[in-house]
Amino acid sequence: MAAKADKDARGLWLVVICAILLGSLMFGLITRRPQVAIGDHVFKVEIASTNTQRRLGLGGRDSLANDSGMLFVFDQNFYHSFWMKDMRFNLDIIWINEDMEIVHIERNLSPDTYPQSFTSTLPARYVLELNGGSYLKYSIHLGQTVKFKNI
């Protein structure tokens, strides 16, 4: 009887240790999620760094979660153009240069603007897409400094 109790206790401890390890792993993955901070606000972002990812962007999706966005990462500062192909909701598009400053904003663009394209007036290395109206809600403006975390 004592041997069975010892075996059950070891099994219980094994389950507890596995749960702790799994929880630690999940917490690590959650806290390592890419983020973009603008002013006092932090957006959780998906990264689009390949041509395929950038071409698809947020197209075909029905919505974007609040406080979320997509960050397009390019190899160099350039005049990167964007359009609203296959979009189903409005976007704010924010161009950020290699010095991490906002250099251009297109506000609350409608999917109906397609096939028109939008380009920064200054070279940019990163482009951030957010839900339409975010620039107003979070007081995002030209010249503001942007910070990346886990990118």
C-alpha positions, 0 to 999 in steps of 0.5 A: 500500500505504501509503495502505491502511495509513493508511486502516486505521489511521484506521479503527482509531482511529475504532473506539477513539474510539467505544468510549471515548465509548460506555464513558464514556456507559455509565459516566455512566448507571450512576453516575447511577442513583438511590440511597437510602443508609440507614446504611452501606448503599446501595440502587439504586432505581427511581423511582415518581413518577407516579400510574400508576407508583405504582399499579403499584409492584412488583406483578406482579414475581416478585422484586426484586434484592438491594440494590434497591428502589422509591422512591415520590416524592410532592408533599407530606407526607401519610399515604400508604397502601400495599397488597400488590395483585398482589405475589408476594414479601414487602416492607418498606415504609419511610415517610420524611418531608420532613426525610429521617427514617424515620417508619414501617416495616412489616416483612416484609409478605406478599402474603397481607395484601391487601386490607389497607392500611398507612399511616404513623403520621406524614406522609411524603413518600417511601416506600421498598419493599425486599425483606422482611427488609431492615430487619433485615439492614441495621439500618434503624430509626425516626428514621434519616436517609436520603440520596438520590443522583441523585434 
